[in-house]
Amino acid sequence: MHILPKLALAVGASLMSLAAAVPALAQADPSAIIRIGSLYEPQNLDNTAGAGQGINEAFNDNVYEALFRLNDDGSVEPVLAADHTVSEDGLTHTFTLREGVTFHSGDPLTAADVKHSIERVTAEDSKSSRKHSLATITGVEAPDDRTVVVTLSSRSISLPYNLSYVWIVNDAAQDISASEDGTGPYVLDNWKRGSAISLKAFDDYWGEAPKNGGAVFTYFTEAAALDNALLTDALDIVTSIQSPDALAQFEDTDRYTISEGKSTVKEIMAYNDRVAPFDNVKVRKALARAIDKQKLLQAIWGDRGMVLGSFVPPTDPWYEDLTGVDPYDPESAKALLAEAGLGDGFTFTLDTPNYDPHPITAEFIKAELARIGVTVNINIITSNEWYTKIYQAHDFQATLQEHVNHRDIVFYGNPDFYWGYDNPEVTRLIEEAEQAETEAAQTEKLREANRIIAEDAASNWLFLFPQIVIADADVTGYPVNGLNSQFFLRDIQKTN
Amino acid sequence: MTRYLLRRTLVLALSLIAAGLVLFVLLRLLPGDPAAALLGVGADEAQIAAARKQVGSDQPVPVQLLHFLSDLARFDLGRSFVSNQSVLPEILTRLTITLPLTLLSFLLALALALPLGIIAAVRADRWYGAAISGLSQLGLAVPVFWVGILLVWLVAVEWRLLPASGFPISGWADPVAAIRALVLPVVTIAIVMGASLMRYVRSATLDVLGADYLRNARALGETRAGALIRHGIRNGAVPVISVLGIELASTLLGAVVVERVFALPGLGSMLLLGIQQRDYPSVQGVLLVSTLLVLLIGFAADIAQRLIDPRLRDPAGRAR
């Protein structure tokens, strides 16, 4: 009776929905919410308050923008700065702001906001890790609404790069550790501490609209739980995989894309270069040659990651392959030790943070060095002990640590840094590089400094971690290198 | 009973204050500087000093203690060193996950343990009674995280029936999603907790079965089942209730493992993170609130026992 027409209707409807679904197969959905899994939960929403790398991942260039942006390939480009001029003596930088930019609250962007934002980072009581790199700033002025003038005590070629970390915050915003008012393509939608942050597209964004409707960052403390969430389709993408063991589950390339980018995370064995025998360059070079780093990397990361000959990763402009300076060569390592008067070997304590991959790396080093007669006592410590004993008190012989920052060769120019490397030539080159007039000159100086550091075997650079992102096969447009933990959202697309 | 309640409430308040003091002192005895932990590599002494000032760890310990106590008197658990947010609202939010998780697990464990425990005792001579006993032994032996991982692999990853981890960002606004997120963790805890409860129920029932009053009841014409239901359960319940209290309390505190396996943002994960970050106010807050809950559970168990067993209420009786 009524069944037939109903059936016809149902068939018609399903045919129609099928027809609608066919073109959608190949098309990106601009309103899709990208579900992202991460191990780095921000502890508050202000990157100048010791919030950890998670806040950069979620907010840099997504919620807050800066005068400049550090792109995923390591290049720097202007964002809120439409124009940038430098005075003859290099001490006055004038920035003209882009027109038509508004904060999420609706307030227009003015020079006063930029002044406020820079001063927030350089303030006396600022806890920003970037305070040091902006120490040459002596004043910030806002002569009119569109112009910001920054004066320096000495030339700083890295100023645009360093400003890429300075979020431009509305000067009228109150406490930004729990809320936000930025100019980026996304606004904070919801923040559930301990669990997730959701962002949605900002309708009045000055630039091109993002290719998705928003994103939810879900945070995990257990890598296995993160992997399971991706396996059960509760996530679209995982920002970085910390253990290669997990990769086998995602090798079905129809379902997942595994991308390997260049990270800036360097696993190193740092010596205390102030104390014997590590004050002797021959001993340091001997240890560098005694460890088969390729084998170590293979053991930890399989075919991924890369061996480094120095502290500089390939995304730094002054990168150079220096693996040939102290290649794996246990025989010459023994000879160098003998030259240093330690032909019978010696014993040292390796302070090893208690989390991956340090303990296994320490065991490997211990086995390798035993072959040249050097005995390693592994001392497992917590990261907190690492800060107080090693970083603050310099009370150690050698330690393992992962250094995560981009462009951090400058640490070798600071004789007071925890590893105590003190080469006036390097300090001078690093200072001069900063005061260079062109980027080419800066790059040349830092290459030179890098070569000296490598020749000195200042530390033992073991390997560069790979940056592994796993995504559902229907998701594209995400950053693969994740420099400084950034995770740009605007180009991510999801097809249904 | 009223005097007893008043006295118990006073003891509860004093225990809480004592626990707070012990916690405060113990946390400060731990090595490590919360300010340095907050800032990480790259921070200089001036920045660390500024951070110490901000979190108040530059003050002498007695002054910090005074602040802590005066805040506590106003039910203020302080502000997190790390997030600079008030600790109490966060604890309350996280309790909306941990409390349902604990209570539902407890109820499910009870629903499993009571009938199975009684059957295992009454039918101890049959094969299924022995089988139930054996299973409960097995349940006792496996670690809770292993049960969790197994369930995730089977139910979530292989069968795709339930989510493997996480909790909806909207919380309980979507009750179906929230419940779905809790099913696997609840089952995980209930399996392990139910196994241990079952052992207690079984042995309490065995005790009761051998008791004189039950033989008397049988002699007066009651059936075995009738005697057990009318007299046995009531008598057996008294020791079981104190075990239940202890189990409930330890589940609340032990939820941290399960919360980690299932990535649930509950009280346990807050505690763990707080410890890692030397975030004293968070750790203090979580431990104080859990202490309060454990004390309340003990309190409730005591009252329940007194209601069931009149001898405990009688001043001339066994207890007081």
Interface residues (C-beta under 8 A of the other chain):
Chain A: Q43 N44 A49 G50 G52 E124 D125 S126 K127 S129 K131 H132 D175 S177 A178 N190 K192 R193 G194 S195 A196 S198 V216 T218 Y219 F220 T221 E222 A224 A225 L226 N228 A229 L231 T232 D233 A234 T382 N384 E385 Y387 T388 Y391 Q392 H403 N405
Chain B: P31 G32 D33 A36 A37 L38 L39 G40 V41 G42 A43 D44 A46 Q47 A50 A51 K53 Q54 V82 S83 N84 Q85 E90 T93 R94 I149 V152 A156 V157 R160 P163 A164 S165 G166 F167 I169 S170 G171 R260 V261 F262 A263 P265 G266 S269 M270 L272 L273 Q277 R278
